[in-house]
Amino acid sequence: MTTTWNDLVTTALLGTERRAVPVGVREPGQEPAGALLDAAAVRTVQRRAALLPVVARARPEPAPEDARPPLPAAARRRLEQLLADRSGGGGGRRGGASPDLTELLPQWLAAANGHGFRAPEALLPALLEAARARSDLRPEALALGGPRALWLARLNPQWKYALRGDAAGGAALATSGGVAVAGAEGPRVWEEGLFAERVAVLAALRRRDPAAGRELLGSTWAKERAEDRLMFLDVLREQLSPADEPFLEQALSDRSRNVRSTAAELLTTLPGSALAARMAARARACVALDRTTDGGPRIVVEAPPECDAGMERDGVVAKPPSGRGERSWWLSQLVEAAPLEIWCERLGVGGAAEAVALPVADGWQPDLHAAWCRAAVRQANAEWSRALLGPAAHPPAPQGSSWLDPARLLSALPAGERAAWVAEFIAVHGLSEAFRLLGVCAVPWAEPLGAAVVDALDSARDAGGYPWSFSGVMGLAERCLNPAQADRLSVLTTAPGGQAMASDYWTEAFQRLIGTLRLRATMQRELAEGAPEETR
């Protein structure tokens, strides 16, 4: 029976000669009065801490080893500073000339992981707490923390996010010990581990032996939960090949609509798959070229009259969203899932640009071109993305093309071409319409993109604008501009003639940007100086 505070007080009042001490002695030969005082001291601390006494639990297993190299001393101090700034109220401030360290933490984590470092054990609690508050930090933070971060997360319910079966947990395990986990311990972890650990096992095995990873998933597929099956299918995206087609074809009959839809999406990225051929046949039946009109060839569209069981099995969602017609909804899904290579032959043209230039009858152009856009992104087809984007000098939203999403189409282009297109767009249209486009460009921004952003900011200052009108772009520039631009920006801190108030604000904004770029350069040097030779 648990001894209460009242039991101790009563014994003290009556005296140990008249009442037995309700606790055991701590040491051989200890006087009863001493044992009573020891128990009262322990209970006093518990009362002050509002902690109820509990039965002692078994000690946790020792933390696993992490063989990765430790951070260099300067980089360790930098991480400590970044994590301390997170709790110091610095996040999100846009005023003043001092860099916002909170916004540099994601980039620092990615760079440290790129060099293969591990997080200092003493900073793991702060790192886990930072990732708890910001979900965007979790993949990189858990990767840096490695197996010891997951070990620690099991001891604190506030950090249970690290043990979930999402990309965060999987990324951490795959980075920190994927090869080992996928080896001798793999089958046991797959059968008994937490879901994040199972995702890591599958991801690591998939990278090493795609067929073995697929077979491991197939061995337990039937008894997995629907949400788990969906997560596991996402792992198959890596190393996806025609050998995965039979497994994905079976998943088309899954009882979960989300699983069926994801399986169908994966199959459409395999141009030679049977599903891609079925979708191509359906799309061809809906879209054709009419050469009989006086105005020249044009595309004619006959949307599907119904959504049959075969279409639903292949991932077509029968019920359209609110405000969307059924037939146009079904047509869009068929065209989006069909291989883009079929259209040149079907329309009798030599390439994507000619197909996109053809007029479309009866107002079907927005639906058809929007489906082509989604297909170009899904299939990572640079030719079609380029044709649908058109020249950057065109107006950002031409009449009749509200379906166009340049940011998504840009993601299918090579990084250098993407940067050049956005740079030309900014030179013609300015920064107001460019925020989303900048967000899809590789970091640091390649030239001429960096120069175009700096020139546009300088032009905005000369035109009498205010820096807070471009706060989103300024924030991106702090994280994405090449630090080498700092010297070029320094000449802009001198206020031009006129517009004195705006110039003062711009000078402060540029000084802040310069300081952030130089700090990023320092951080990179701190990590590189202690990094292994192969990662420098």
C-alpha positions in Angstrom: 0.0 0.0 0.0 1.3 3.5 -0.8 2.4 5.6 2.1 0.6 8.9 2.3 1.8 12.3 3.7 -0.7 11.9 6.5 0.9 8.6 7.5 4.3 10.3 7.8 2.9 13.2 9.8 1.0 10.9 12.2 4.1 8.8 12.8 6.1 11.9 13.5 3.6 13.3 16.0 3.2 10.0 17.9 6.9 9.2 17.8 8.8 6.3 16.3 8.8 4.5 19.7 5.0 4.4 19.7 4.3 3.8 16.0 6.2 1.9 13.4 7.7 3.9 10.6 5.5 3.2 7.5 8.5 3.0 5.2 11.5 0.7 5.0 15.0 1.8 6.1 17.3 2.8 3.3 20.5 1.5 4.8 21.4 -1.3 7.2 21.4 0.0 10.8 19.6 3.2 10.0 17.5 4.6 12.8 13.7 4.6 12.4 13.7 8.4 12.9 16.2 8.8 10.0 14.1 6.7 7.7 11.1 8.7 8.5 12.9 12.0 7.8 14.2 10.6 4.5 10.7 9.6 3.4 9.3 13.0 4.4 12.0 14.7 2.3 11.3 12.7 -0.8 7.5 13.2 -0.4 8.0 17.0 0.1 9.8 17.2 -3.2 7.0 15.2 -4.9 4.4 17.5 -3.4 6.1 20.6 -4.5 6.4 19.2 -8.0 2.8 18.1 -8.0 4.0 14.5 -8.8 2.2 11.5 -7.5 4.3 8.5 -6.5 4.4 5.7 -8.9 6.0 2.3 -9.2 9.5 2.6 -10.6 9.6 1.6 -14.3 12.3 -0.3 -16.0 15.1 1.8 -17.5 14.9 2.3 -21.2 17.3 0.5 -23.5 20.5 2.5 -24.3 20.3 4.8 -27.2 21.5 3.3 -30.5 24.8 4.2 -32.0 25.1 6.8 -34.7 28.3 6.4 -36.7 28.0 9.6 -38.6 30.6 12.3 -37.9 29.8 15.0 -35.3 29.3 18.6 -36.3 32.3 20.9 -36.4 32.6 23.1 -33.3 31.6 26.3 -35.2 28.6 24.6 -36.9 27.5 23.2 -33.5 27.5 26.6 -32.0 25.5 27.9 -35.0 22.9 25.2 -34.6 22.6 26.1 -30.9 22.1 29.7 -31.9 19.5 28.9 -34.5 17.5 26.8 -32.1 17.7 29.4 -29.3 16.5 32.1 -31.7 13.4 30.0 -32.4 12.3 30.4 -28.8 13.5 33.9 -28.5 10.7 35.6 -30.5 12.7 36.1 -33.6 10.5 34.1 -35.9 8.6 36.0 -38.5 9.9 39.5 -37.8 10.3 41.6 -40.9 11.5 44.8 -39.4 15.1 45.8 -38.6 18.3 45.0 -40.4 19.1 41.8 -38.5 18.6 38.4 -40.2 15.7 36.2 -39.1 17.6 33.1 -38.0 14.4 31.1 -37.7 13.9 31.2 -41.5 17.5 30.0 -42.0 17.1 26.9 -39.9 15.5 24.7 -42.7 18.4 25.6 -45.1 21.0 24.9 -42.4 19.5 21.5 -41.6 19.5 20.5 -45.3 23.1 21.6 -45.7 24.2 19.7 -42.6 22.4 16.5 -43.8 24.0 16.9 -47.2 27.4 16.7 -45.5 26.3 13.6 -43.5 26.7 15.0 -40.0 24.7 14.0 -36.9 23.1 16.3 -34.4 24.8 16.8 -31.0 23.1 14.7 -28.4 22.7 17.6 -26.1 20.7 19.5 -28.7 18.3 16.7 -29.6 15.6 17.9 -27.2 15.7 21.4 -28.7 15.7 20.0 -32.2 12.7 17.8 -31.6 10.9 20.7 -30.0 11.6 22.9 -33.0 10.3 20.2 -35.3 7.2 19.7 -33.2 6.3 23.4 -33.6 7.1 23.5 -37.3 6.1 20.6 -39.5 8.2 21.8 -42.4 11.3 21.2 -40.3 10.5 17.5 -39.5 12.1 15.6 -42.4 15.4 17.4 -42.2 15.4 17.7 -38.4 14.7 14.0 -37.9 17.3 13.1 -40.5 19.9 15.0 -38.6 18.8 13.6 -35.3 18.9 10.1 -36.7 18.2 7.0 -34.6 18.9 8.7 -31.3 16.2 11.3 -32.0 13.7 8.6 -32.5 14.9 6.8 -29.4 14.4 10.0 -27.4 11.0 10.7 -29.0 9.7 7.4 -27.7 10.3 8.7 -24.1 8.2 11.9 -24.5 4.6 11.9 -25.7 5.0 15.5 -27.0 7.4 14.2 -29.7 5.2 11.3 -30.9 5.0 13.0 -34.3 8.4 11.6 -35.0 7.0 8.0 -34.7 4.1 8.5 -37.1 4.1 6.8 -40.5 4.7 10.0 -42.4 7.6 11.3 -44.4 9.2 12.7 -41.3 9.6 9.4 -39.5 10.5 7.5 -42.6 13.1 10.1 -43.7 14.8 10.0 -40.4 15.2 6.3 -40.3 16.1 5.9 -43.9 18.8 8.5 -43.5 20.2 7.4 -40.2 20.2 3.7 -40.6 18.4 2.5 -43.6 20.9 0.0 -44.9 21.3 -1.6 -41.5 17.5 -1.7 -40.9 16.9 -3.2 -44.3 19.5 -5.9 -43.5 19.3 -8.6 -40.9 16.9 -6.7 -38.7 14.6 -5.8 -41.5 12.1 -8.6 -41.3 11.7 -8.3 -37.6 11.2 -4.5 -37.8 8.8 -5.0 -40.6 6.7 -7.4 -38.5 7.0 -5.7 -35.1 8.2 -2.1 -35.6 6.4 1.2 -35.4 4.9 2.3 -38.7 7.6 4.9 -39.3 10.2 2.2 -38.8 8.3 0.0 -41.3 8.2 2.8 -43.8 12.0 3.2 -43.4 12.6 -0.5 -43.9 10.6 -0.5 -47.1 12.2 2.7 -48.4 15.8 1.5 -47.6 15.1 -1.9 -49.2 13.5 -0.4 -52.1 16.5 1.7 -52.9 18.8 -1.3 -52.6 16.7 -3.9 -54.2 13.4 -2.7 -55.7 12.0 -6.2 -56.3 12.7 -7.3 -52.8 11.0 -4.2 -51.4 7.9 -4.9 -53.5 7.8 -8.5 -52.4 8.1 -7.4 -48.7 5.2 -5.1 -49.1 3.2 -7.8 -50.9 3.7 -10.3 -48.1 1.6 -8.2 -45.7 -0.5 -6.1 -48.1 -3.8 -7.8 -47.5 -3.8 -7.2 -43.7 -2.5 -3.5 -43.8 -4.9 -0.7 -42.9 -6.1 1.5 -45.9 -4.2 4.6 -44.7 -1.0 2.4 -44.3 -1.4 0.9 -47.8 -1.6 4.4 -49.2 1.6 5.4 -47.5 3.4 2.3 -48.7 2.3 3.0 -52.3 4.0 6.4 -52.0 7.3 4.6 -51.2 7.0 2.7 -54.5 7.4 6.0 -56.4 11.1 5.7 -55.8 12.6 3.3 -58.3 9.2 2.8 -60.0 9.6 0.5 -63.0 7.5 -1.8 -65.3 8.3 -4.7 -62.9 5.9 -3.0 -60.4 3.0 -3.0 -62.9 1.4 -6.3 -61.8 1.4 -5.3 -58.2 -0.2 -1.9 -59.0 -2.7 -3.5 -61.3 -3.9 -5.6 -58.4 -4.1 -2.4 -56.3 -6.6 -1.0 -58.8 -9.1 -3.4 -57.2 -8.4 -2.2 -53.7 -11.3 -1.5 -51.4 -10.0 2.0 -50.7 -10.7 4.6 -53.3 -7.6 6.6 -52.3 -5.4 3.5 -52.8 -7.0 2.8 -56.2 -6.5 6.4 -57.3 -2.8 6.4 -56.2 -2.1 3.1 -57.9 -3.7 4.5 -61.1 -1.6 7.6 -60.9 1.6 5.6 -60.5 0.6 3.4 -63.5 0.1 6.5 -65.7 3.7 7.5 -65.1 4.7 4.2 -66.8 4.1 5.0 -70.5 4.1 1.3 -71.5 1.6 0.1 -68.8 -1.7 -1.5 -69.7 -3.5 1.2 -67.8 -1.8 3.9 -69.9 -2.8 2.0 -73.0 -6.4 1.8 -71.8 -6.5 5.5 -71.0 -4.9 6.3 -74.4 -7.7 4.4 -76.2 -10.4 6.2 -74.3 -8.8 9.6 -74.8 -8.4 9.0 -78.5 -12.1 8.2 -78.8 -12.8 11.7 -77.3 -10.4 13.9 -79.2 -9.8 14.1 -82.9 -8.7 16.5 -85.7 -11.3 17.9 -88.0 -9.8 19.0 -91.4 -13.1 19.8 -93.1 -13.7 23.3 -91.8 -12.9 26.4 -94.0 -10.8 28.0 -91.3 -8.3 25.1 -91.3 -7.8 22.1 -89.1 -9.2 22.2 -85.6 -9.5 19.9 -82.6 -13.0 18.5 -81.9 -14.0 17.0 -78.6 -16.7 14.5 -77.8 -16.7 14.0 -74.0 -17.5 10.5 -72.7 -21.2 10.0 -72.2 -20.8 7.9 -69.0 -18.3 6.8 -66.4 -18.4 3.0 -66.6 -17.0 0.4 -64.1 -13.8 0.0 -66.1 -13.1 3.7 -66.0 -13.7 3.8 -62.2 -11.4 0.8 -61.7 -8.7 2.7 -63.6 -8.9 5.6 -61.2 -11.5 7.9 -62.8 -13.6 9.6 -60.1 -17.2 9.5 -61.2 -18.6 12.3 -59.1 -17.4 15.8 -60.2 -16.6 18.6 -57.8 -19.3 21.2 -57.2 -19.8 23.4 -60.2 -18.1 21.1 -62.7 -20.0 19.2 -65.4 -19.8 15.4 -65.4 -18.7 14.9 -68.9 -15.9 17.6 -68.9 -14.8 16.1 -65.5 -14.5 12.6 -67.0 -12.8 13.9 -70.2 -10.2 15.8 -68.1 -9.3 12.7 -66.2 -8.9 10.6 -69.3 -6.7 13.1 -71.1 -4.6 13.7 -68.0 -3.9 10.0 -67.6 -3.1 9.3 -71.3 0.5 9.3 -72.4 1.3 12.7 -74.1 3.1 10.9 -76.9 -0.2 9.8 -78.5 -1.3 13.3 -79.4 1.2 14.1 -82.2 0.1 11.0 -84.1 -3.6 11.5 -83.3 -3.6 15.2 -84.3 -1.2 14.8 -87.2 1.4 17.3 -85.9 5.2 17.2 -85.5 5.4 18.2 -81.8 3.8 19.5 -78.7 4.0 23.2 -79.8 2.0 22.5 -83.0 -0.6 20.5 -81.0 -1.0 23.3 -78.4 -1.4 25.9 -81.3 -4.3 24.1 -82.9 -7.7 25.8 -82.2 -10.2 23.7 -80.2 -13.9 23.8 -81.2 -16.9 24.4 -79.1 -15.2 26.0 -76.1 -13.3 22.8 -75.1 -9.9 24.4 -75.1 -9.7 25.2 -71.3 -10.6 21.6 -70.4 -8.3 20.0 -72.9 -5.3 22.3 -72.3 -5.7 22.1 -68.5 -5.7 18.2 -68.8 -2.5 18.5 -70.9 -0.9 20.7 -68.3 -1.6 18.2 -65.5 -0.4 15.3 -67.7 2.9 17.3 -68.5 3.5 17.7 -64.8 2.6 14.2 -63.8 4.8 12.7 -66.6 7.6 15.3 -66.2 7.4 16.1 -69.9 9.6 19.1 -70.6 8.5 19.5 -74.2 4.8 19.7 -73.4 5.4 21.9 -70.4 7.5 24.3 -72.6 4.8 24.4 -75.3 2.0 25.0 -72.8 3.9 27.7 -71.0 4.8 29.7 -74.1 7.2 32.6 -74.1 7.7 34.3 -70.7 7.1 37.7 -72.4 3.4 36.8 -72.9 0.9 38.3 -70.5 0.8 36.4 -67.2 -2.9 35.4 -67.6 -3.9 35.6 -71.3 -7.7 35.8 -72.0 -9.3 32.4 -71.9 -6.4 30.7 -70.2 -7.3 30.9 -66.5 -6.5 27.2 -66.3 -2.8 27.9 -66.9 -0.6 27.3 -63.9 2.9 28.3 -64.9 4.4 27.4 -61.5 3.4 23.7 -61.9 4.5 23.6 -65.5 7.9 25.1 -64.6 8.5 22.2 -62.2 8.8 19.9 -65.2 11.6 21.9 -66.8 15.3 21.5 -66.1 16.5 23.8 -63.3 18.5 26.1 -65.6 15.7 26.6 -68.1 13.3 27.2 -65.3 15.5 29.9 -63.8 15.9 31.6 -67.3 12.2 31.6 -68.0 11.3 33.2 -64.6 14.1 35.7 -65.1 12.6 36.8 -68.4 9.2 36.9 -66.9 10.4 39.2 -64.1 12.2 41.4 -66.6 8.9 41.9 -68.5 6.2 41.8 -65.9 8.0 42.7 -62.6 7.9 41.0 -59.3 4.2 41.3 -58.5 3.2 38.2 -60.5 6.4 36.2 -59.9 6.1 35.1 -56.2 4.8 31.5 -56.9 7.2 31.2 -59.9 10.2 32.0 -57.7 9.1 29.3 -55.2 9.6 26.5 -57.7 13.1 27.5 -58.8 16.2 25.6 -57.5 18.1 27.1 -54.5 20.3 29.0 -54.7 18.8 30.9 -57.7 20.9 30.4 -60.8 21.8 33.3 -63.0 20.3 35.2 -64.6 17.4 34.8 -62.1 19.3 36.3 -59.2 20.3 39.3 -61.2 16.7 39.8 -62.4 15.4 39.8 -58.9 18.0 42.3 -57.7 17.3 44.6 -60.7 13.5 44.4 -60.2 13.9 45.3 -56.5 16.2 48.3 -57.5 13.6 49.4 -60.1 10.8 49.2 -57.5 12.8 51.4 -55.2 13.5 53.9 -57.9 9.8 54.0 -58.8 9.0 55.1 -55.2 7.5 51.8 -54.0 7.9 50.5 -50.5 9.8 47.3 -49.5 6.8 45.9 -47.6 4.9 45.7 -50.9 7.5 43.0 -51.8 7.9 41.4 -48.4 7.2 37.9 -49.8 9.9 38.2 -52.5 12.3 39.8 -50.0 11.8 36.8 -47.7 12.5 34.4 -50.6 15.5 36.4 -51.6 17.0 36.1 -48.2 16.8 32.3 -48.4 17.3 31.7 -52.1 19.6 34.3 -53.6 23.2 33.2 -54.2 25.3 34.7 -51.3 27.6 36.0 -54.0 25.0 38.7 -54.8 25.7 40.4 -51.4 28.5 42.6 -52.8 26.3 43.7 -55.7 23.5 44.6 -53.4 25.8 46.7 -51.2 25.8 49.5 -53.7 22.0 49.7 -53.4 22.1 50.7 -49.8 22.8 54.3 -50.9 19.5 56.0 -51.1 18.8 57.6 -54.5 17.6 61.2 -54.9 14.0 61.9 -54.1 11.4 59.8 -52.3 13.3 60.1 -49.1 11.0 58.1 -46.8 10.8 55.2 -49.2 14.6 55.3 -49.7 15.2 55.0 -46.0 13.1 51.9 -45.7 14.7 50.4 -48.8 18.2 51.0 -47.4 17.2 49.1 -44.2 15.6 46.3 -46.3 18.7 45.9 -48.5 21.0 45.9 -45.4 19.0 43.1 -43.9 19.2 41.2 -47.2 22.9 41.7 -47.4 23.4 40.6 -43.8 21.4 37.5 -44.3 23.3 36.5 -47.5 26.6 36.9 -45.8 25.5 34.9 -42.8 24.4 32.1 -45.1 27.8 32.2 -46.7 29.4 31.9 -43.3 27.2 29.0 -42.3 28.1 27.1 -45.5 31.8 27.6 -44.7 31.4 26.4 -41.1 29.8 23.2 -42.4 32.2 22.6 -45.3 35.4 23.1 -43.2 34.6 20.0 -41.1 32.8 17.9 -43.7 34.2 14.7 -45.2 36.1 15.2 -48.4 33.5 13.5 -50.6 30.7 15.9 -49.5 32.5 19.2 -49.9 
